[in-house]
């Protein structure tokens, strides 16, 4: 098997599974892009098997500490292991669940989500994309879905030299349908909905935030299908204003509200930055503001611009919160560290002349397990802050 010899002090010796080009001492055996390669340390001791792509900054991603090939049996075993872990260690309904979460389940660059009778696959690395039909066969064997959709429209594929595409791998194209979670109806569009069809990572947080909404005037920014807005309404919010720039998302949210019996929601198609500025100029106030924007950055190069965007919406939100009001905020980018996110919030607090008290912290749902040695597997960070009265 062709392979790579890794330099001393590379991150793989500290538990991470990735190898960057600067960490390679020597390549042997002439591996091709997408091949499985063996990894060895600088003393020629084996480190395991990895997928290889010299066109990516992450040249190799280890998936096993022993010699291993990527065949149907391998994928079937890994998927079954992921299902068993979620069954044994979580109380999540597997009919609406992330079944495989990339490196956290030993399948680097593979995401498998289940929506009722359907499965959605993302292959975000070259080697896995080349084997997508094998993965689909393993999914059919383990989950027996009516259809399998490849939602390979993620921008992260570009770094691997892959095209963005959506296609049906097995079965026939599904119509838009509905699934229920915690008495909330969600419209599922597997071909063009957000992410693979729904924000599965936030499903538990919808209910947690709704517990803060009773008898409050709520502003839900970047509402998408209305997950937070719907739960707040059904938990007794006095009123809810929900904003999203996507007309299609607002239309889906209105259908969800009708089927869920959620009332007192004003659905608004608009730009959150503009609407917050308008509310500030009008002197309008809210009791609970929820900020759950899409990722403002997908790489470190755009991080400074992203942090300016984050600060603007936090600054304007704090200005229109009453004393005793609550700001709930999330970031879904692993490039934004906890410290950087909290520092930005503190800066917005100072500039808005608002004192804050941290009352809750949030993260991604348990079906998105975190490997502490691979910080990229932990990406969703959230907090709730109470605005204190002036002292």
TIPAMI-661940 format. One record per residue: x, y negated, z negated of N, C-alpha, C, O, CB in turn. Coordinates in pm, whole numbers, plus 50000, padded with zeros to 5 digits. Atoms other than C-alpha are relative to their C-alpha. Glycine has a CB too. Layout:
residues N
XYZXYZXYZXYZXYZ/...
***
This chain:
residues 391
500845011950000500005000050000500884987550000501814986649920499045000049877/499255012550003501364965350086499724992449871498764995449800499664991250122/500235006950127501684941049801500844987649980501514982850071500245009249889/499345012450038503114911249618500815002449873500385009649783498984988749979/499225000450123505864907049362499814986249939500014976050004501535003150027/500405012350067504884880849107501154994449918501875001849850498775002549911/498955006950076507254855248955499735000649850498585001849807500114985550046/500205001050146507844853848579499184987549966499194977650039501384999549927/500785011250054505544830848380498774996650084498134986350059500874987849988/501255002049927502724833748634498815002149907498935009149806499905009550122/501154999450090499254830448484499455014249982498765016949884498904991050052/500514986450012498494867148548500605007249879500015016749827500285007950127/499374994150119500894875748264499374994849871499694999449762501514997149999/500695005750117498674855248032498505003350003497724997249930500214984849995/501374995250003495424872948117499134995950117498105002250142499374995649879/500805004149885494134854148421500165010250111501135017750114500424985950049/499984990049894493344874748731500404994350136500415001650235498665006650012/499695006449874494374849748998501514998250018502244996349921499314986650010/498605002849965497714845749177500014989150106499424990750213500725012950051/499855010949904498564812949350501265002150082502165009650044500034986449927/498864998249909501014809949637501334996749933502345003149962499834991250123/498765004050068503594792849413500485010549899501595009549848499794986749928/499654989950099503584823449185500505013050065500775022849995498805002949911/499584987949928504614848549452501514999450026502014989850086499225001650134/498564999149976508254859049457500305006350134501225002150204500675008149889/499734992649876508034882849753498745007250045497975012249963501165010049982/501074992049940505504898649989500635012050071501625010450141499154991650099/499454988249933506124934250109498895007850070497735007250029500745009149900/500954991449931504414957950352499114993050101498234999350159499155006749902/500755007549899502984930350576498485001149984497815006050075500405004950139/501464999150018499444927850430499274990250091499794979650124499634997149853/500855008549918496664913250643498974992849913498624997949806499305008250109/501045007050075494114887450524498805009149977498295015350070499574987350073/501134991550035491334905650341500385013849952499515021449907499105001350115/499554986850045493444936250256499975001149848499994991149776501425002850051/499704997050139493664952749918501505001749988502115009150065499235012849950/498554999350019497224948249791500325004249858499515002549766500664986450033/499524996950135499224961249498500784988149946501454981050022500885012850001/499245010650066500684936749249501085006349913500845016249845499074990949916/498904995350083504054941749083500674988149933500684977049986501035008150084/499285010750066506014921548832501424999250056501805007050143500025002049847/498655002549948509564909048890500965011349968502095011350017500544987049945/499194988250027510914941948748499435012450069499785023750036500085002349849/500584989549917508874962448998499035009049924498795020449964501105008550059/501004992450074506334973948738498614996650053498334984950081500104997049847/501325002549939502734978048867499114991649909499114993149787499305013350032/500945008750071500154952048769498555002750040497624997449979500344985450026/501364996849958497154966348955499734996850145500664994750223499024992749915/500445002349862495164960449274499294986650011498614982349917499085011450047/500595013349981494034927149419499534998650144499965005950233501024989049964/500375003749864492304912249721500904988550043501324980349962498484996250010/498945008649948494544891549948499464990650107498754994850198501145008550056/500325009849897494044859750146501064989050001500984979749920498584993949978/498925009949998497164839650237499534986150043500284976450025501105004550091/500525013049957494974811450379499394992149884499114980249898498975001950111/500595006450117493564803750035501094995849902502165001849899498995009449931/499075003650106495304785649750500145011449901501225013749846499554987249928/499964988150085494384816149542500275011850093499355017250155498655001949917/499584990149900496334841549744499515014049964499155021850052501535000150013/500424986650044495404872049535499124998949877499334990349791501235009049971/500904999250115492614880649290499965014649956499485023350029498554994650033/499954986250049493134911649078498605004749960497854997449895500965001249880/501304994350037490094934449042500145013149924499155018549876499175002250123/499774987750076491694965048879501455000349954502334995150023499665012650085/498644998850052494744972448666500655013250044501745016649998500004999149848/499424987849944495305005048853499814999950152499194990750205499355012749937/500164998949856495465015949217498555002950031497995012649979500935010850059/501434998949976491965011849357499674994450137500234984350179499204992649891/500475005049871490255007749693498574994849985497884998149889500085011050108/501355005950001487064988649773499095008150092498895004550208500034985050043/500924991749923484685015949889498614999549934498434993149831500515014650010/501375000450051480975021949832499925005149857499194999549775499085008250089/500014994450134481615043149524500494989749898499934988549790500865012649994/499475010450091483685015149367498934989549971498684986249855501254993350060/501015010550020480974988849423498795005349923498224998249840499564994250136/501134994250072478245012249300500315001049851499474997949767499665013950058/499634998850142480135018948977500054986449932499574984949819501375007049987/499905013350062480854982148914498614993749982498354987549879500884990850086/501365005550013477244971848980499245007049890498575000549810499245001150133/500674992650108475914999448755500534995949863499774995049766500185015150020/499425004550126478314988448484499444986349961499144983849844501544999450009/500555013450027477074952548516498545000849955498134993649864500114991150126/501404998250039473444964048495499915005449858499115000749778499275009650098/500024994050133474164985148188500364989849893499764989749786500975011949994/499635010150098475874956348011498854990549972498584987249856501224992150048/501135009250017472904933248069498845006749929498115000449853499544994550135/501064992650067470504960347957500305001949852499425000549768499815013650067/499614996750138472444968647639500274987749914500024988049794501225008850001/499515011350079473714934347534499144987450009499414977849938501394996750043/500865011749989470984909847638498555004549999498255016350015500324991950129/501434997049992467204907947626499394994050126498204991050131499274994849876/500425006449876467004893747977499245009950088499635021450103501224994350076/500774992149904464384906648217500805001350129501094991350196498604993450028/499144997849884466414922348496499314997250133499964997350238500515014150000/500695003349875463724913648751500244985450042499914981650154498515002649986/499645013949969464884877048733501324997449931501374992249819498884989949953/498744998850072468554879248660501194999650096501105004150211500025013049920/498724998349929472134875048779500565013649960500925015849845501024988449966/499564986350025473194911248810501525001049999502095008549920499425009450105/498535000149993476844904648904500484985650004500014977550084500515007850125/499445013550009478834873648810501515000850023502304999249929499674993549862/498625001649952482104875249005501025006649907500855018249868500334985350016/498924994350082485264880148794499525005349867500115014849814501064989649976/500504995350130483234884348475499485014350007499385021049905498904990849950/500454986249981481934917148622500975008050086500625018450141498625000250062/498984992649929485164927548791499845000450150500395009350216500035013749951/500205000749855484054917549142500284985650047499344977950068498565004550040/499655014049969485934885649234499384995050130499615000550237501514998550007/500635006049884483894863949466498695006450040498185003650148500935000550114/501284993649971480744885349451498964995549897499184996549777500135015650000/501145003550085477444872249313498795007750052498515007750172499734984550000/501224992649964474314893849310498894995549905499004997249784500215015549992/501165004450078471004879249192498785008050039498615011950155499754984950020/501224992449974467714897349158498784991349974498654985149868499955012649913/501275007350010464334880949220498885009950029498485011750144499964987850099/501064990249979461654906949166500465011350089501405018550056498794993350060/499704989049908461744930849460501134996950097501415004750188498775003750077/498995004249903464534911949636501354997849931501434994649813499564987250071/498655002650048468294908849597500674989950092500474990150213500835013149992/499255010049925470504879949704501475001849969501875002849853499524985549965/498554998350015474234883949764500714987450048500324981350148500495012550080/499045009849951476954857849789501385006549998501775012349896499984986849915/498614995449995480444868049903500864987750026500864982250136500225011050111/499285012649997482774838949830501505001750022502254991950021499774992649872/498614997349967486104855749905500065008150129499145015650161500715007649883/499874993649869487394868650238499865015149992499105021050068501344996550063/500014985450008487964904650130498605005349973498195015450031500965004849891/501354995550030484484907749984499054997350116498145005250141499494993249873/500845002949885482904891150285500195010350110499235014050178500314986050053/499744989749899484574916450513499325013249964499095021650051501515002150015/500614987550048482964943850302498544997949959498015005849881500805005649883/501365003350045479514928150267499005011150032498055013049956499554987050065/500914988949969477784957550439500175011449900499195018149865500245005050142/499774989750101479414981550193499344995749869498725003949801501525002349979/500635005150122478274959349905498485001350009497825005349913500394985249975/501454998949981474744958450049499545014449981498485016849923499604995050140/500364985950019474704996550060499995003649852499125011049806500985009250076/499954997450144475724997549693498834993549928498304999149832501334994949941/501165006850058472994972449608498725008050026497885009449937499864985850056/501174991849970470394993949785499965012349909498905016349862500025004450149/499944988050082471575024149586499694997149854499085005349786501365006450012/500155003050142471545006649247498724992549966498164994749858501174991949954/501155008450031468624982049271498775003150085497664999450048500374985750018/501104996349909466474995549559499074988450034497864989750020499195011249939/500865011449966465244961149672499285002050133499675010450214500824987250006/500684999949871462774955449955500864993850109500794997850225498674992649990/499135006749903465314932850122501204994349926501164991849806499234988850076/498795006350053468804918950070500334988150089500444989450211501205010149994/499695012449927469604883150170501424995849965501814996049848498984988749965/498675005750022473124869350212499864984850001499614979050107501035004950107/500035014650009473124833150089501434994949996501914990049894499204995349873/498615004149990476604825050209500124985950057500874983450151500785009850085/499965014049959475994787850247500744991349899500664979049905498604994750019/499275007450101478194778049952501244993250060501974999550136500415009249885/498805006949951480874751550028501315006449954502355004450017499984985549955/498784993750049483364772049825500575010150099501745013750089499745006849867/499504990749899483624796150121501004993450094501835000250154498845005750079/499115007249909485424769350319501455001949960502325003450046499654985150004/498634998250049488524772950099500565013750033501785015650033500044997849851/499574986549962488644809750199500055001750151500355012650201499065010449939/500004999249855488394801450569498765006750056498795012250166501215007250048/501234993149961484824814750588498944990150046498884978849998499465008449884/501135008249954481804800950773498895000449896498805009649814499485004950138/501195000350084478654790850590498825005450080498585001150193499714985549949/501104993749928475644811950683499015006249903499335009049788500545010650097/501054992850074472404827450561499435010550095499115007450210498874990249947/500524989549913471184860750696499385011249919499635012549799501105005450091/500634988450061469124891750620500905012150022501235015450136498565002550058/499124988449989471314921950544499225013150006499615022450077500965000349883/500854988150001468604947750475498544995549990498264985049932500385009649880/501415003150009464824947850513499604988650093500304985750190499644996549858/500545010849917462764919350658499984986949922500054986949799498595003550050/499955013350061462704882050592498814998149904497664999749945499994989050109/501105001650096460694875050273499324986550014499964976550046500515001749858/500715012750008457994848650256500314993349867500824999749774498475002150017/499925006950128458064822149986499035006749902497905009649938499694984850016/500854993350098456694837849666500214993749863501014984449849500305015249994/499935005650134456244830849295500395010849899499995022449911498664993649961/499694991650115457734845848980499764991949874499834979649875501485005250007/500305006650127456904838048619501105002549898501595013749883498655004849946/499054998950110459334830848336499514991149887499344979149906501464996050045/500535007550115458084820347990498744992150036498604980550000501074990549945/501295005649960454624813348138500114988650102499134981850130499274994949879/499805010249897456144789848399500105006950135500875016350153501274991549972/499934994849862455524797248767501124992850074501254980650067498644998250074/498955005749917458504792048995499805004450144499545016250171501395004249949/500064997149858458364789949373501375004850046502374997850026499544987650082/498724994049962461084812349517500125000150153499345006450223500135014449944/499664999949857462534805349861501435004950011502384997349991499834985650066/498684993750003465434829249901500904995650115502114997650109499855014950001/499205003849884466564815350235500514985749994501554982550052499205001950126/499575014050001466784778250158499844993249865500074981249854499244992450103/500125005950133466104773049786501354996849940502395000849993499235009349908/498745003550066468694758949547500755012549957500155022549916499734991049878/499144988750033471644781949480499525012350077499455012050200500025002849847/500504988149929470324816949556498475000649998497895010850037500575012749936/501455000350005466694806549506499464992849878498354987649880499465013850004/500445005950126466514793249149501234998049912502245004849929498925009149929/498915002050096468734779848871499855010149886499315006849781500004985349944/500134989550100468934812548679500774996749872500375000849763500505013250056/499175003050116471624798848449499324990949898499754990449783501294993750044/500665009550089469224772948299498695005349942498054998349862499744987150074/501324995450038466164794848239499764999549848498684995549804499785014050050/500175000450145466734798047863500034985749946499344982649849501095008349932/499905013950047467654761247824498724992250023498434982749949501164993150070/501275006849977464324750347972499145000449873498584990349831499245006450118/500844998450120462544764047665500624992849880499904986749801499825014949967/499335006550114465154751047418499794984850002499524978849898501505003150001/500165014649991464904715247546498544996249979498254985849921500504994850137/501425002950016461104716947555499614998949853498654991949820499165010850067/500305000850143461144721847178500234985949944499724982649837500865010049923/499745013750042462404685847153498984990150055499014978350020501394995950043/500825009049919459654671647375498624997049942497914988649997499825005850135/501375001650051456514673547158499694985449966500424979049890499805008849875/500475013750020454634640147162501044989550038501124978849977499604998149855/499005009549951457474623147349499744996550145499195004450221501425005949985/499985004249860457654603347672501325004650059502395000350017499814984550014/498824993049950460074623747879500334995450141499454993250224499775015249997/499495002649866462214615148181500935011550039501975013649976500754986250008/499214988549952463544645448370500664996150132499994995150234499105012850017/499255004349881466254635148617500605012250071501055021750008501124990049960/499544988949917467304657948905499165012449968499705023149940501545002849977/500914989750050464244679148828499995012750082499655023350030498634994549994/500084988649909464514702349131498595005849997497644998850032501055010949961/501344994150003461594726649084499234996949872498155002449849500095015050018/500735004450117460654710548755500125008749878499245008549791498604998850033/499874990950113461974736248509499894993249865499134997749779501315007050007/500085007250127462524711348227498664992849987498034993249882501174990049988/501245007850005459514689648316498815008949966497995005149881499764993050134/501124991050023457084719048321499985004949857498935005149792500065011850096/499934994950136458284733147991499704989049898499044991549798501375006049973/500295011150091458184698847824498524996849999497944994449892500804987550042/501435002649992454644693047948499205010149920498315006549843499545000050145/500754989550069453414726447818500315000649850499605007149774500305013550063/499675000450143455124719947484499504987349933499914984049822501515001249981/500675011250066453064688847419500604986450021500354977449942499955002649859/499495013349970454974660147575498844990650032497884994750097501015000450118/501045009849973452864628547588499904997150149498814996650206500274987049922/499935002049855454004621847945501365004450048502335004549972499744985250038/498724995949939456714633948181500124993350135499224994050218500095015550013/499645005049868458324615648470501155008650052502185009849986500404984849996/499014990749945460294639448694500464995150136499644992750225499425014350010/499435006149879462644626948968500915009950071501715016850008500774987249965/499044992749918464384644749254500044993550138499024988550186499635015250009/499855006449870465714631949585499415008550112499135003450221501474997250029/500494990849898464434662649772498485000450003497855003849903500565013949976/501454999249984460884660449905499535014549986498485017149926499574994350137/500374985950007460814698249938499995005049856499125012949817500965008550084/499964996050140461824702749574498804994649924498215001849843501304995249935/501155006050067459114678849456498715007450037497855009749952499894985150036/501194992649957456504697249662499925013549929498845017649885500025002050153/499984987250071457574730449508499664998049853498955006149795501375006850014/500275002850141457484714849160498514997449977497965001749876500824988049953/501435002750014453924702549215499185012950006498215014649932499534990350111/500684987049993452834737649315500215007649870499285013649816500535008350120/499704993350126454584751649008499154994449886498645001949802501484998749966/500795006450105452794726348786498545004350007497915007149905500114984750010/501404996149983449414735048931499775014449954498805017249884499584998550148/500174986050037449914772448886500295002549852499795012149794500915008750086/499654998450141451374767748535499044992949907499064995149786501404995049975/500925007850084448644744248414500674988649928500184984349824499355008949901/499285011250063451134716648332499364986850042499114984550160501515000250039/500685012749975449554682248301500934988349965502024990149913498694999149919/499335012550039450664645948258501424998950054502314993549987500044998849849/498685001349938453614648648495499884991050123499044993350210500585014050040/499895008849883454454620848740501205004650082502345002350042500134984949959/498924995149914456474636849022500434988750093499604982750162499555012550081/499505011349924458694611349195501175004150088502205008650038500434988749906/498874997949909460824616149504500814987250004500304976750043499515004250143/499185012150003463714592049466501425003149958501755014349918499394989849908/498614999150040467364585849393500114996649851499724985749809500904990550086/499945001950145468054589949021500784987549963500394980249872500625012349933/499205011950030470744562949022499154987450016499194978449932501254999450091/500835011849974468314537849173498864998949899498564988049852499435000650142/501135000450092465414547548948500434996249859499734988649792499295013649998/499505003850132467474544948630500314985149995500014978449895501255008149964/499705014349994468684510548737498714991849994498654981649927500784996650129/501285007150000465074499848802499365000349862498874990049814499055006250103/500594999050133463854512748466500734990749901500114984649815500045014549949/499235008850088466674493848294499614985450022499424978049926501525001950025/500355013949970465814461148472498574996749957498274985349924500174997350150/501395002150040462114465748390499805000849848498744997349797499125010450069/500124998550145462824472648024499155012049959498615012349849499414987649942/500804988250031461074506348039500795009449910502005010949926499585007350130/499334991350096461864530847758499415014050000498255016250036499914994049859/500414986150013461704568347705500475005349865501354999649801500575008650115/499634993650127461934591247402500975011650021501765014949933498755005149928/499124988849967463714620247574500374998950147499504998550234499325013849969/499515000449862465874618447887500875012450023501745015649943500814986850029/499274987949964467204649748057500784997350128500204993550230499045012150017/499135001649883470164647448297500585013750035501395019249961501154989649972/499494987049952470824679448492500344998950148499685005050232498965011449976/499685002449860472534668048812500685012050065501235020549996500884987850013/499154990349931474024690449079501464996449976501764985449929499695000550154/498585002650022477784693249063500454987650077500264986850198500845012150040/499485012049935479334659349134501385002250060501874993850135500044988449901/498684997249945482664675649217500215015050016499835022849930501104994049910/499674986049975483794708449370501515002350004501975013450032499375004750130/498554998650006487524701649339500584989049913499894979349880500624999550142/499375009550090489994682549124500244986450067500344976349998501315005649948/499715012449929490624656449395498894989749982499154977749976500225002850148/501135009150011487134641749357499534998349856498444992949831498855005050085/500435000250140487054644348977499794985949948498824983349877501025007249914/500135013650052487614607348907498734993350052498054986249977501234991650039/501255005549945484754597449141498805006349929497824999449900499925002550152/501094993250068482544623448976499784994349860498644992249818500285015049991/500135005250136483274610048629499394986050000498684982449906501364999949930/500655013149990482294575048741498495001650022497694994249964500624991750115/501424997449979478994588948867499325004849873498225000349840499825010250111/500544995350127478414607648542499814988349902498774987249837500915010749939/500095010950098479164576548337498854990550034498154985849944501334992349994/501065009449964476754554748535498635005149956497864997449898500004997750152/501334995250037473744577248479499865001249848498764999649795499725013650066/500074999250146474634582048111499854986049939499094984149844501245006949944/500085013750051475134544848053498584994650015498034988949921500994991050073/501355005249976471784535948210498965007749919497985001949873499665000750150/500954992250080470004564448031500024995549855498964994049793500335014950009/499915004250139471284553547692499354986349978498794983749871501474999549955/500595013250013470104518047756498485000349993497864991449935500434991350114/501474999649997466514529147811499435010349903498265013949911499525003150141/500484991250106466304552847515499714991949874500514983449835501035011149971/500355006350127464534541147201500905005449889501375016749899498505002449967/499374994250119466314544646863499215012249954497995011749944500114989649886/500654987350030465574580146758499755008550123499365020150113498714997549930/500164992649876465384590147123501125010050018502145009749949499954990450118/499064989049978467244620147259500484999950145499684999050238499365013649964/499394998149868469644623047553500485014450009501345018549931501174989850024/499544986449972470044658547685500714999850135500154995050234498825010250000/499205001449879472774662047945500805012650029501235019749938500944988049987/499284988149956474474689248148501004996450110500814986850184499025010750050/499144999749881477394693848384500185014550040500365023249954501384992949973/499884986349952477664724748602501295002150079501385011450159498805003750087/498724998749931481234719648727501075004549903501274998249799500404986850067/498934995750089484084739348573501204990650006502074991249920500435014250034/498915009949991486414711448690499854989249893500824982649859500034993650140/500255009750106484804689148425500115007249866499235015049830498604993050015/499784993250127486204700648092499064994549893498484983749908501464998549955/500815004650113484314698147764500514986549950499744977249925500025010349885/499415012450052486724671247648499724988350092499344977550047501515001649979/500225010949905486414650647966498544995850000498234983950008500435004250142/501435003250000482614652947957499624992349875498894982449882499175012950012/500305006950125482404642947592500654986249993500064976849941500455008549881/499345013249996484924614847642499194990250084499064978550048501445001350056/500835008549916482744601247922498744995649925498354983949933499615007350129/501215003450076479654602647698500334990049891499574980649867499375012749939/499595009550105481524584947418500234986250060499844976150001501285004949930/499775012849934482604557847661498684993250037498544981150018500855002050126/501315005649968479014553247781499294995249874498574985349876499145010350074/500595003950127477904551747418500544986549952499784978049906500255010749894/499385012750041480364523747340499514988650088499144978050037501545001050008/500395010649907479484503847653498524996349986498144984950010500305004250143/501435002750015475744507047586499644995449859498494992149830499205012450035/500205004150141476194498247217498975009049932498105004349859499544985349993/500874990150062474424530247111500855009649917501855014949966499185007750106/499384989850082475504552346821499275013250022498045013550032499994996049850/500594986949969474944589446882500305010249891501315009549822500515005050133/499794988550088474544620646673499755012650082498685014250141499064999449874/500144987349928475134654846830499025009049925499205011449806501385007050018/500994991450067472144677346758499945014150058499385023049994498644993650008/500044986449943472594707246993500995001250114501324991350180498575003450049/499134996949887474934723747243499395011650078498695020150022501445003549952/500604989849913473994745847539501065005450097502074998850123498794994150079/499134994449896475684768847791499175008750093497945009050083501165008249937/500704992049901474834792548073499385012449938499845017349835500955003950112/500724988450052472454821648023500925012249993501945012850061498785003150088/499144988550028473864854947905500255008850121501205016750121499415008249891/499744992049879473534870648251501114993850085501434999050192498725001350083/498815006149941476414847248348501125000949897501594990649848499734985150043/499054998450111478934861948100501334992950027501754991350142500265014949975/498755007649993482154843148025501175008949963501135015849861499954987649908/498734993750033485624858348038500914988949948501304980250027500625007550124/499225011150056487674836047802501384998450063501984987750054500165001849853/498705001049933490854843947995499894993950139500904990650201500655013850008/500245006249869489274830348314499054988349978497834990149988499425010450105/500875011250037487974795648225499004996250108497974990250078500844988049968/500925003249891486334792248568498665007249987497685003150048500645003550132/501274992950018483684817348458499064992649906497874995949898500265014149946/500825008350088482434791648204499894986250065500884978950071500604999049854/500125012449924481034762048393498874991049952498954978849969499805003250144/501145008050040477694750648246500164995449855500265003549763498685008050017/499855005850132478034727047951498874990149978498554982250067501394993149984/501105009050027475194708447784499954995649855500415002849766498715006450038/500095005650135474494686647481498714992149986498194986750083501234991149968/501065009450034471644668747311500514990649892501084994949792498725007549953/499595010450093472334636047130498804991749957497954988450039501084991050062/501015009350050470064615246909500604985949998501744984049955499505004149858/499595014150005470304577446949499674994749861498504994249822499304991550112/500195004750136470804563446599499564985449999499904977950091501285001849918/500345014250013469274530546484501244991749970502234996949918498954998049890/498875008850028471594500646459500204998949849499244997349774499774985950061/499675000850141473364499646125500584986449965500914983949850500975011149961/
***
